[in-house]
Structures are given as C-alpha cells and as structure tokens.
Amino acid sequence: MSKILGGYGKRVNVIGSYYLISSIVNNRRKFQDFTNVEFYNLLVQILCFIFEKSLRRKHCFKENIKSFVEEINILAYKKSLTNEQLDELTMFVIKNLTNKGKTFSFEYYDNEKNDITNGYIKIVEDTDVVVNKENRITYSLTPEGYRLLLSTKEIDELYQIKISQILAQIRLQNDDYAGAKEDIYDIINNLEVQYQKIDGFMKIIRNNIFHVSEVKYSDIIDQTLNVLLEEMDKYEELRGTTLLKIKDKEDYLGDLEKNMEEKAKLLRNQLIQLKDLIIGINLAKTANSDLISRVQSFREEYSDILEKLLRTPILKKFNFKEEILNKLEENSDFLLPLRDLYTPLFKTSLPNIFSINIPYLEQTPLKKETNKEDIVQDTDDFTIVLNEEKEKRIQDCQNYYYSFVNILLNYASLNENFTLKEFLNYLLKNDTSSYIEITRDAELMRNVVMFFACQRDCIKVYKIIDMLHEITFAVDIEFVFESIVGKLYKDEHNYIRRIESLISEKIIDDEMIINTEINIEEMTATKLELTNVKFKFTDL
C-alpha cells in the first residue's frame, strides 16, 4: 500500500485544483446558457490566459480577462452576452478562481501520517499594484496554478526551464525554500536533457548528411540559444534575492534573545535550505553556461557540415529515366554528347553504385580490392586513407546495429507498445541468445539506446523505405537507423514492410543498470547504466 500511495501528497495540488474547478462548474446558479463542459473549458482557458500573462511578467487586470472572455465567446461559444453580462461573468470567474481570496481546503488520506489531512490550494491570487499612480488589482497564477496548467498543456524542455525559474522566484518570495530548490533542480535536469538532445541532433546531422533540414536545425540552435541567454541574467537575479534572504535571516538570528530557541532553530533550518538553494542556483548557472558553449560549438560544427555538403558529391543510384530519358524529351540536342558520356556505363566493370558527379574512370567498383600504391592523393579536395582495422570495426558496428534493430522489430511485431526494460526482461527470460547478442558491446548498445531516447519527432519508416531507391546512406561506426532499415528491407524482414511509423522517447527519472559484454566461460560482465525508453509502433 505504501508503494502504491507513496508521494500521493504531491499529487493533491493538481487533484484538489481540478476539484475546485469542477465545484465552480457544478454549483453555479448563473450562466446556465453554458453547458457544464463549456463552462469547464472556459475556466481552464481563462487560466491559460492568466498563465501567459504571468509568464511574461505582465499585469493581468479585470478588463484584460473580460476582453479575453468576450473574444473566446465569439470564437467558440457564441452566447448572447451584453456588456453588463460580460462584466458579471468576469467577476464571477475571478471571485471563484481566487476562492474569494481564501485558501481552498481539500481533504485526503495521508499514507505517511496514516490519517486524514488537509491540502491547501490556491490557483489564482490577486495583488495590489500601483500603475500610473493609481492603485490596481492584478491577477496571477500561484505555483499550484502553474502545476495545474502544466498538467494540461504540452511543454517542451526549453519552455519548462523558463517556467521552473519563475516558479522558483515565486516560491522564494513566499518563503518556500524547499520548493524553490526543487524547481532549480528541475532546471538542471532539463538542461541536461537539452544537452543530450543537442548531442543527438549533432549525431543525426553527421550520420544523415543528405537529410539535413536547414530550417529545422537552425531553428533548434537559435531558439535554444535565445532562451539560455535570456535565463542567464535571471539566475543572477535569483541568486541576489536568495543572498538578501540569507543576510536578513542571519541578522535576525543574531538579534534573537536566548530564550527564543524554537524560533532560532527554525531560522537555522531556513538558512540551511537557503544555502542549499544557492548551491543549486550556481549549478544551474554553470549547466546553463555549459549548454550555451555546447550550442555555440554545435552552430560552428553545423556550419562546417553545411559548407562541406556543398562540396561533397551526392551518391545516388543511377536513374536512367531521370538522367537520360527525361532530358531527351526536353531537348533532343542532349543526344550529341551521349555516346562519349555514357558508353563507359555499359562496361562489365560498372560500379554497383554510380555517382553522377564523379568521372567514371575515377570510380571504384564495389568489392574490388584497391592497391594502395594506385591511389592518387589530392590534398586540395580529398585524402583517401585505407585502414583495414577501421573497416573491420565499421563492419562489426554495422553487424551489431543490424542485430539490435532486427531483434527489436521481432519483439515489436508481438507488442506495438513497450519499454526498453520490458524488451530486455523478455529476452532475458525467453531468448537468452538474443539478449547476449544485443548486449555484447556496451558502447554500441548505449549509442543505439541514446539515439532512440533523444528522438523528438516521429520516425516515418515507410518514407525511409520509399527513399531507398534514390539514396544510399553512408556507412560508419555511428548508428544510422535509415541504413539499417534499408538492409532489413533488402533482406525482406517480415515486420519492416508493415510499419508506418515509430515513436520513441526517454522516460524521465527511470534508469536501469544491466549486464553487458557477458562472458559465460569466465563468468564476467560489464555493468551499463541506461535510461529507459518507451516505444510505440504503428502499422500501415
């Protein structure tokens, strides 16, 4: 029971917030033109509006909420509301979402205390501000309000970094130092995820040089850098606020009389929490700075790759219709140079793959042994280096990748939705030889798992198969999923032809340690820590 209900208290904020909204909807006696579902949606949409204002640190006055309600009503609900009714509806919503300025009490069973206890919830709070020498009331989300909205809105890691920083600032102002520390470490975790994604994107670009989408990767670089630069000053601001809190607490502690031991004990605990928060802020700032450096390195390497791409001949399978027939139909003069250009193509020593951008005589047929002495070095363009050990390593890597994906797809044909942990446990119990095969190289296994863990977009397998007749993928020691799909398709793998798409994503805070490189004779193995990954396959 303790395992099932462990941490339930942390969920109470969101559960109680939903209950508060449901109570407003179900107990209302006014605005019956709205169905319960419509009114529920309206309340959440208003919270989203306040959410956006809060994130931008802008004031949200009653008239702003009224304008939003009027606009969303015209777009979605189309209720006939006069200006007075809009005023009344706006005040009703504000009054209930702020719970008339009181904290909402929500009863629940606390497993740790083994008793019924109360959770105290406030979604929206009002604050008195002075604008143009006039006293105004502005509305903003509380930390509970943020948590509620984050459970209903998909937020990526970059956005989460900004939100966690704002939440930490709010918690610090409300003397919730433990909560602020938790938000700061959320930032550190999201920065680490972003760092891994940047490395993952870099690997994809290196391995899929002919699939680089300039807009996509440029957007990732610019968006990431902009957010990180914006947040650097805010860490310093948060650090300054925390240091002021520490100084105030220390001064107050020094002035306390000796008989106020309980108060002194509380202050000392708060000082410990504040100093832990300072450590967390420094770590977050360092992680942010490291990620900025990584993104800038990414930008430089990305530019170099794009520049090389412009000078690199693109390998294609020779397409007679595209290269000859279509051109003949467009212009009959194309016949004139055909004999000199294409007669060599029909020699028996034709390479398996023909590059249209390299003269025929400079190409080497596949599987033909090349004498090192026959290679002409051209230092201006390319330097060709034959390294038998490297070629053997590349072949070993490709064989491993092929085996891993082949075994993974065999399991996926039985279970369309599963996790990496479930997959490995199944092999360990039912197919030991396959388990030993995919765990025989710890480094390569980590490469494959990190590839799937860092995938942000859905992988359209059927599109990869459609491109196989036009594109040849580079073979290297790195894991190139498209290349393995091509080999499986060529080998007529049963399931690969039925897959439409594949979605894989890292499961946050779910790590595992497994045995790899198992040597049964010597009874040895290498421990490997991996993140768990969720897979979802969709059939055609």
Phi, psi and omega per residue, in radians:
M1 nan -0.725 -3.118
S2 -1.116 -0.571 3.114
K3 -1.224 -0.689 -3.115
I4 -1.186 -0.759 -3.058
L5 -1.694 0.097 3.135
G6 -1.058 2.286 -3.133
G7 1.343 0.193 -3.103
Y8 -1.072 -0.587 -3.139
G9 -1.013 -0.529 3.136
K10 -1.243 -0.379 -3.124
R11 -1.533 -0.240 -3.030
V12 -1.063 -0.622 -3.126
N13 -0.989 -0.842 -3.117
V14 -1.234 -0.764 -3.134
I15 -1.074 -0.822 3.134
G16 -1.131 -0.601 3.117
S17 -1.138 -0.756 3.082
Y18 -1.090 -0.685 3.135
Y19 -1.115 -0.713 3.118
L20 -1.061 -0.798 3.140
I21 -1.119 -0.751 3.134
S22 -1.090 -0.655 3.123
S23 -1.125 -0.713 3.113
I24 -1.061 -0.751 -3.102
V25 -1.172 -0.849 -3.005
N26 -1.338 -0.458 -3.057
N27 -1.724 0.021 -3.091
R28 -1.262 2.549 3.073
R29 -1.920 -0.167 -3.134
K30 -1.859 2.979 3.035
F31 0.966 0.845 -3.128
Q32 -1.305 -0.146 3.040
D33 -1.086 -0.490 3.095
F34 -1.471 2.321 2.980
T35 -1.244 2.895 3.116
N36 -1.017 -0.739 3.135
V37 -1.110 -0.771 3.138
E38 -1.096 -0.761 -3.102
F39 -1.194 -0.636 3.082
Y40 -1.065 -0.826 3.113
N41 -1.078 -0.701 -3.141
L42 -1.050 -0.777 -3.138
L43 -1.081 -0.775 -3.139
V44 -1.162 -0.655 3.107
Q45 -1.137 -0.662 3.084
I46 -1.139 -0.691 3.066
L47 -1.079 -0.679 3.085
C48 -1.081 -0.687 3.126
F49 -1.115 -0.821 3.108
I50 -1.110 -0.631 3.103
F51 -0.995 -0.857 -3.134
E52 -1.096 -0.726 3.112
K53 -1.096 -0.738 -3.117
S54 -1.121 -0.721 -3.128
L55 -1.087 -0.614 -3.128
R56 -1.552 0.102 3.133
R57 0.969 0.672 3.091
K58 -1.844 2.634 3.096
H59 -1.204 2.538 3.095
C60 -2.194 1.733 -3.090
F61 -1.609 2.979 -3.132
K62 -0.991 -0.735 -3.095
E63 -1.175 -0.505 3.064
N64 -1.150 -0.759 3.133
I65 -1.150 -0.708 3.119
K66 -1.062 -0.779 3.134
S67 -1.079 -0.697 3.126
F68 -1.140 -0.768 3.133
V69 -1.051 -0.731 3.134
E70 -1.093 -0.755 -3.092
E71 -1.188 -0.789 -3.109
I72 -1.201 -0.523 3.089
N73 -1.168 -0.732 3.122
I74 -1.115 -0.707 -3.079
L75 -1.312 -0.746 -2.935
A76 -1.938 -0.820 -2.920
Y77 -1.752 -0.506 3.037
K78 0.963 0.755 3.066
K79 -1.560 2.535 3.118
S80 -1.414 1.795 -3.098
L81 -2.154 2.201 3.046
T82 -1.353 3.019 3.122
N83 -1.093 -0.675 3.121
E84 -1.160 -0.673 3.121
Q85 -1.181 -0.624 3.068
L86 -1.112 -0.736 3.072
D87 -1.028 -0.817 -3.103
E88 -1.130 -0.734 3.117
L89 -1.111 -0.757 3.133
T90 -1.071 -0.795 -3.141
M91 -1.150 -0.644 3.108
F92 -1.083 -0.789 -3.125
V93 -1.132 -0.828 -3.124
I94 -1.080 -0.788 -3.107
K95 -1.048 -0.706 -3.080
N96 -1.442 -0.643 3.125
L97 -1.216 -0.520 3.052
T98 -1.504 -0.059 -3.113
N99 0.939 0.718 3.137
K100 0.977 0.577 3.103
G101 1.422 0.032 -3.107
K102 -1.817 2.823 3.055
T103 -1.487 2.325 -3.112
F104 -1.459 2.296 -3.108
S105 -1.743 2.288 -3.089
F106 -2.267 2.038 -3.100
E107 -1.409 2.471 3.055
Y108 -2.747 2.851 3.131
Y109 -1.513 2.131 3.115
D110 -1.639 1.917 -3.083
N111 -1.117 -0.612 -3.114
E112 -1.227 -0.659 3.131
K113 -1.554 -0.193 -3.105
N114 0.964 0.801 -3.092
D115 -2.779 2.811 3.031
I116 -1.345 2.294 -3.136
T117 -2.383 3.062 -3.107
N118 -1.942 2.404 2.940
G119 -1.827 2.423 -3.067
Y120 -1.944 2.187 -2.943
I121 -2.236 2.424 3.011
K122 -2.513 2.117 -3.058
I123 -1.551 -0.834 -3.092
V124 -2.148 2.399 3.088
E125 -2.144 2.653 3.100
D126 -1.881 2.576 -3.089
T127 -2.370 2.376 3.052
D128 -1.408 2.232 3.110
V129 -2.321 2.798 3.083
V130 -1.936 2.083 3.134
V131 -2.189 2.098 -3.101
N132 0.924 0.790 3.102
K133 1.108 0.366 3.134
E134 -2.135 2.328 3.112
N135 -1.308 2.208 -3.127
R136 -2.298 2.840 3.039
I137 -1.975 2.168 3.112
T138 -1.998 2.636 -3.067
Y139 -2.033 2.425 3.135
S140 -2.544 2.848 3.110
L141 -1.381 2.526 2.965
T142 -1.480 2.980 3.037
P143 -0.943 -0.635 3.088
E144 -1.118 -0.662 3.106
G145 -1.122 -0.713 3.091
Y146 -1.066 -0.812 -3.108
R147 -1.069 -0.691 3.120
L148 -1.071 -0.842 -3.101
L149 -1.177 -0.613 3.137
L150 -1.173 -0.405 3.103
S151 -1.414 -0.153 -3.136
T152 -2.031 -0.023 -3.057
K153 -2.328 2.311 -3.129
E154 -1.300 2.128 -3.092
I155 -2.118 2.224 3.085
D156 -1.439 3.040 -3.001
E157 -1.108 -0.652 -3.130
L158 -1.110 -0.773 3.118
Y159 -1.132 -0.663 -3.128
Q160 -1.121 -0.592 3.106
I161 -1.063 -0.784 3.135
K162 -1.142 -0.747 -3.103
I163 -1.135 -0.796 -3.129
S164 -1.080 -0.610 3.121
Q165 -1.157 -0.712 3.109
I166 -1.155 -0.755 3.125
L167 -1.066 -0.702 3.122
A168 -1.080 -0.704 3.129
Q169 -1.118 -0.741 3.131
I170 -1.122 -0.797 -3.132
R171 -1.103 -0.663 3.130
L172 -1.114 -0.732 3.112
Q173 -1.120 -0.539 -3.138
N174 -1.613 0.216 3.114
D175 1.094 0.464 3.046
D176 -1.701 1.379 -2.988
Y177 -1.266 -0.636 3.102
A178 -1.130 -0.708 3.107
G179 -1.142 -0.685 3.112
A180 -1.101 -0.713 3.112
K181 -1.086 -0.722 3.118
E182 -1.062 -0.718 3.123
D183 -1.158 -0.679 -3.140
I184 -1.110 -0.721 3.138
Y185 -1.278 -0.409 2.954
D186 -1.096 -0.694 3.107
I187 -1.081 -0.808 -3.122
I188 -1.046 -0.744 3.131
N189 -1.102 -0.754 -3.137
N190 -1.205 -0.574 3.061
L191 -1.133 -0.680 3.109
E192 -1.130 -0.733 3.096
V193 -1.063 -0.752 -3.138
Q194 -1.134 -0.657 3.112
Y195 -1.071 -0.780 3.122
Q196 -1.118 -0.642 3.129
K197 -1.148 -0.731 3.113
I198 -1.057 -0.764 3.085
D199 -1.095 -0.677 3.106
G200 -1.116 -0.746 3.104
F201 -1.087 -0.680 -3.132
M202 -1.123 -0.703 3.127
K203 -1.130 -0.722 3.129
I204 -1.056 -0.736 -3.126
I205 -1.151 -0.727 3.141
R206 -1.101 -0.717 -3.047
N207 -1.462 -0.442 -3.081
N208 -2.097 0.983 -3.047
I209 -1.037 -0.493 -3.121
F210 -1.574 0.004 3.105
H211 -1.989 0.212 -3.102
V212 -1.110 2.189 3.041
S213 -1.759 1.847 -3.009
E214 -1.046 -0.746 -3.104
V215 -1.120 -0.801 -3.085
K216 -1.025 -0.918 -3.048
Y217 -1.311 -0.533 3.050
S218 -1.138 -0.716 3.107
D219 -1.083 -0.740 3.130
I220 -1.057 -0.786 -3.132
I221 -1.088 -0.917 -3.057
D222 -1.142 -0.762 -3.116
Q223 -1.103 -0.799 -3.140
T224 -1.071 -0.822 -3.092
L225 -1.110 -0.748 -3.129
N226 -1.060 -0.796 -3.134
V227 -1.110 -0.787 -3.092
L228 -1.112 -0.715 3.130
L229 -1.165 -0.664 3.100
E230 -1.076 -0.684 -3.028
E231 -1.357 -0.351 -3.066
M232 -1.024 -0.821 -3.133
D233 -1.139 -0.560 -3.095
K234 -1.223 -0.551 3.061
Y235 -1.114 -0.712 3.135
E236 -1.165 -0.680 3.089
E237 -1.098 -0.761 3.120
L238 -1.143 -0.691 3.120
R239 -1.117 -0.724 3.125
G240 -1.110 -0.744 3.109
T241 -1.071 -0.728 -3.133
T242 -1.144 -0.730 3.132
L243 -1.107 -0.649 3.086
L244 -1.130 -0.701 3.093
K245 -1.070 -0.740 3.140
I246 -1.085 -0.784 -3.128
K247 -1.094 -0.745 3.120
D248 -1.074 -0.763 -3.132
K249 -1.133 -0.728 -3.123
E250 -1.158 -0.702 3.110
D251 -1.130 -0.737 -3.125
Y252 -1.151 -0.694 3.126
L253 -1.108 -0.670 -3.136
G254 -1.188 -0.480 -3.114
D255 -1.558 -0.107 -3.102
L256 -1.211 2.530 3.075
E257 -1.362 2.763 -3.026
K258 -1.125 -0.479 -3.097
N259 -1.418 0.056 -3.130
M260 -1.830 0.965 -3.039
E261 -1.162 -0.680 -3.140
E262 -1.077 -0.763 3.115
K263 -1.119 -0.706 3.134
A264 -1.122 -0.695 3.130
K265 -1.093 -0.743 3.103
L266 -1.071 -0.760 -3.141
L267 -1.116 -0.700 3.138
R268 -1.121 -0.728 3.092
N269 -1.088 -0.702 3.110
Q270 -1.138 -0.670 3.107
L271 -1.120 -0.690 3.095
I272 -1.075 -0.775 3.131
Q273 -1.108 -0.711 -3.139
L274 -1.155 -0.700 3.131
K275 -1.212 -0.608 3.014
D276 -1.109 -0.648 3.112
L277 -1.122 -0.697 3.094
I278 -1.043 -0.765 3.105
I279 -1.043 -0.786 3.133
G280 -1.087 -0.733 3.128
I281 -1.101 -0.732 3.115
N282 -1.096 -0.706 3.104
L283 -1.133 -0.735 3.136
A284 -1.121 -0.707 3.140
K285 -1.136 -0.715 3.112
T286 -1.139 -0.769 3.127
A287 -1.091 -0.692 3.108
N288 -1.101 -0.765 3.136
S289 -1.131 -0.731 3.109
D290 -1.086 -0.698 -3.127
L291 -1.203 -0.626 3.062
I292 -1.045 -0.791 3.111
S293 -1.071 -0.706 -3.133
R294 -1.160 -0.702 3.133
V295 -1.140 -0.697 3.123
Q296 -1.151 -0.676 3.068
S297 -1.125 -0.706 3.084
F298 -1.003 -0.792 -3.122
R299 -1.065 -0.750 -3.139
E300 -1.159 -0.781 -3.132
E301 -1.173 -0.635 3.102
Y302 -1.086 -0.748 3.120
S303 -1.107 -0.709 3.115
D304 -1.092 -0.732 -3.130
I305 -1.131 -0.733 3.112
L306 -1.100 -0.672 3.138
E307 -1.147 -0.738 3.118
K308 -1.162 -0.597 -3.142
L309 -1.035 -0.631 -3.133
L310 -1.199 -0.412 -3.101
R311 -1.815 -0.064 -3.063
T312 -1.660 2.237 3.088
P313 -1.152 2.368 -3.123
I314 -1.532 2.153 -3.141
L315 -1.407 2.204 3.110
K316 -2.393 2.639 2.938
K317 -1.239 2.413 -3.073
F318 -1.141 2.166 -3.096
N319 -1.929 1.808 -3.065
F320 -1.056 -0.746 -3.107
K321 -1.097 -0.795 -3.077
E322 -1.253 -0.751 -3.012
E323 -1.473 -0.401 -3.079
I324 -2.150 -1.049 -2.982
L325 -1.061 -0.844 -3.132
N326 -1.073 -0.676 -3.137
K327 -1.211 -0.596 3.088
L328 -1.154 -0.676 3.135
E329 -1.168 -0.577 -3.139
E330 -1.357 -0.652 -3.055
N331 -2.647 1.997 -3.097
S332 -1.207 -0.346 3.109
D333 -1.119 -0.266 3.138
F334 -1.126 -0.301 3.125
L335 -1.134 -0.532 -2.997
L336 -1.010 -0.873 -3.110
P337 -1.524 0.055 -3.026
L338 -1.043 -0.763 -3.035
R339 -1.055 -0.836 -3.107
D340 -1.175 -0.598 -3.065
L341 -1.369 -0.688 -2.915
Y342 -1.986 -0.070 3.084
T343 -1.010 -0.747 -3.136
P344 -1.091 -0.342 -3.104
L345 -1.135 -0.415 -3.025
F346 -1.750 0.266 3.031
K347 -1.316 2.723 -3.101
T348 -1.203 -0.348 -3.115
S349 -1.592 0.372 -3.137
L350 -1.004 2.292 3.077
P351 -1.075 2.622 3.113
N352 -1.070 -0.659 3.127
I353 -2.124 2.193 -3.066
F354 -1.884 2.213 3.084
S355 -1.686 2.130 -3.045
I356 -1.239 -0.277 -3.067
N357 -1.714 0.004 3.133
I358 -2.073 2.302 3.124
P359 -0.948 2.532 -3.027
Y360 -0.998 -0.780 -3.038
L361 -1.154 -0.297 3.131
E362 -1.574 -0.081 -3.099
Q363 -1.600 2.651 -3.120
T364 -2.015 2.191 3.097
P365 -1.046 2.557 3.091
L366 -1.138 2.616 3.109
K367 1.186 0.188 3.096
K368 -1.698 2.257 3.141
E369 -1.240 2.380 -3.093
T370 -1.942 2.269 3.085
N371 -1.373 2.196 -3.104
K372 -1.023 -0.566 -3.092
E373 -1.232 -0.385 -3.114
D374 -1.422 -0.177 -3.068
I375 -1.401 2.233 3.113
V376 -1.651 2.134 -3.138
Q377 -1.428 2.224 3.073
D378 -2.094 1.716 -3.052
T379 -1.209 -0.313 -3.127
D380 -1.352 -0.562 -3.067
D381 -1.936 -1.232 -3.057
F382 -2.373 2.567 3.020
T383 -2.002 2.070 -3.076
I384 -1.684 2.098 -3.130
V385 -2.146 2.115 3.101
L386 -1.654 2.143 -3.131
N387 -2.289 1.829 -3.042
E388 -1.080 -0.667 3.141
E389 -1.133 -0.695 3.123
K390 -1.151 -0.727 3.130
E391 -1.090 -0.690 3.110
K392 -1.131 -0.712 3.119
R393 -1.118 -0.723 3.110
I394 -1.052 -0.770 -3.133
Q395 -1.120 -0.724 3.111
D396 -1.077 -0.761 3.135
C397 -1.079 -0.795 -3.107
Q398 -1.145 -0.653 3.089
N399 -1.109 -0.699 3.127
Y400 -1.141 -0.836 -3.121
Y401 -1.030 -0.715 3.133
Y402 -1.063 -0.806 -3.127
S403 -1.091 -0.768 -3.097
F404 -1.064 -0.896 -3.084
V405 -1.171 -0.660 3.115
N406 -1.051 -0.819 -3.134
I407 -1.190 -0.676 3.107
L408 -1.065 -0.769 -3.120
L409 -1.214 -0.596 3.078
N410 -1.072 -0.692 3.106
Y411 -1.239 -0.681 -3.138
A412 -1.107 -0.495 3.115
S413 -1.161 -0.339 3.107
L414 -1.715 -0.540 -3.086
N415 -2.398 1.904 -3.078
E416 -1.298 -0.476 3.128
N417 -2.124 2.132 -3.134
F418 -2.858 2.978 3.084
T419 -1.943 2.852 3.101
L420 -1.045 -0.686 -3.139
K421 -1.082 -0.761 3.116
E422 -1.118 -0.707 3.128
F423 -1.065 -0.840 -3.112
L424 -1.183 -0.702 3.115
N425 -1.096 -0.669 3.113
Y426 -1.095 -0.815 -3.136
L427 -1.119 -0.699 -3.113
L428 -1.070 -0.615 -3.100
K429 -1.541 -0.597 -2.951
N430 -2.032 -0.305 -3.071
D431 -2.593 1.307 -3.044
T432 -1.068 -0.677 -3.106
S433 -1.097 -0.698 3.105
S434 -1.190 -0.660 3.099
Y435 -1.064 -0.805 3.131
I436 -1.107 -0.645 -3.123
E437 -1.119 -0.826 -3.062
I438 -1.410 -0.161 3.100
T439 -1.907 0.221 -3.038
R440 -1.283 -0.294 3.124
D441 -2.366 1.899 -3.057
A442 -1.089 -0.735 -3.092
E443 -1.127 -0.792 -3.123
L444 -1.190 -0.650 3.115
M445 -1.101 -0.730 3.112
R446 -1.101 -0.673 3.107
N447 -1.018 -0.801 -3.100
V448 -1.167 -0.803 -3.108
V449 -1.109 -0.716 3.129
M450 -1.156 -0.578 3.079
F451 -1.052 -0.868 -3.127
F452 -1.216 -0.593 -3.123
A453 -1.187 -0.546 -3.061
C454 -1.640 0.031 3.138
Q455 -1.219 2.147 3.123
R456 -1.705 -0.549 -3.073
D457 -1.817 2.779 3.053
C458 -1.186 2.347 3.118
I459 -1.602 2.003 -3.132
K460 -1.500 1.670 -3.049
V461 -1.145 -0.682 -3.106
Y462 -1.131 -0.527 3.099
K463 -1.233 -0.670 3.089
I464 -1.052 -0.765 -3.141
I465 -1.122 -0.671 3.118
D466 -1.101 -0.520 -3.089
M467 -1.481 -0.156 -2.994
L468 -1.102 -0.529 -3.118
H469 -1.366 -0.114 -3.116
E470 -1.962 -0.420 -2.974
I471 -2.257 2.437 3.007
T472 -1.950 2.250 -3.074
F473 -1.573 2.477 3.108
A474 -1.124 2.505 3.135
V475 -1.896 2.177 -3.102
D476 -2.586 -3.042 3.132
I477 -1.319 -0.269 3.140
E478 -1.352 2.754 3.140
F479 -1.464 2.058 3.103
V480 -2.057 1.817 -3.041
F481 -1.033 -0.723 -3.109
E482 -1.058 -0.687 3.137
S483 -1.110 -0.728 3.141
I484 -1.182 -0.683 3.073
V485 -1.009 -0.744 3.128
G486 -1.051 -0.750 3.141
K487 -1.169 -0.725 3.130
L488 -1.135 -0.674 3.126
Y489 -1.150 -0.735 3.124
K490 -1.113 -0.625 3.133
D491 -1.452 0.108 3.081
E492 1.033 0.806 3.046
H493 -1.081 2.314 -3.008
N494 -1.071 -0.811 -2.987
Y495 -1.417 -0.504 -3.050
I496 -1.049 -0.503 -3.111
R497 -1.398 -0.192 -3.111
R498 -1.809 -0.112 -3.063
I499 -1.457 2.295 2.993
E500 -1.563 -0.854 -3.062
S501 -2.665 2.899 3.126
L502 -2.413 2.270 3.043
I503 -2.055 2.256 3.083
S504 -2.359 2.452 3.134
E505 -2.641 2.616 3.124
K506 -1.214 2.434 3.034
I507 -1.646 1.946 -3.043
I508 -1.083 2.433 3.080
D509 1.019 0.588 3.070
D510 -2.286 1.560 -3.110
E511 -1.851 2.784 3.090
M512 -2.577 2.684 3.098
I513 -2.048 2.187 -3.103
I514 -2.196 2.862 3.063
N515 -1.562 2.260 3.075
T516 -2.231 2.982 3.127
E517 0.877 0.833 -3.070
I518 -1.273 2.209 3.069
N519 -1.982 1.786 -3.040
I520 -1.160 -0.655 -3.104
E521 -1.140 -0.797 -3.115
E522 -1.576 -0.073 3.131
M523 0.992 0.832 3.127
T524 -2.179 2.769 3.096
A525 -2.779 2.843 3.111
T526 -1.959 2.223 3.105
K527 -1.314 2.340 3.134
L528 -2.311 2.197 3.097
E529 -1.632 2.203 -3.109
L530 -2.249 2.652 2.970
T531 -1.471 2.540 3.093
N532 -1.329 2.544 -3.076
V533 -2.250 2.409 3.094
K534 -1.736 2.269 3.140
F535 -1.986 2.468 3.027
K536 -2.423 2.023 3.130
F537 -1.793 2.444 3.090
T538 -2.108 2.216 -3.130
D539 -1.439 2.738 3.056
L540 -1.179 nan nan
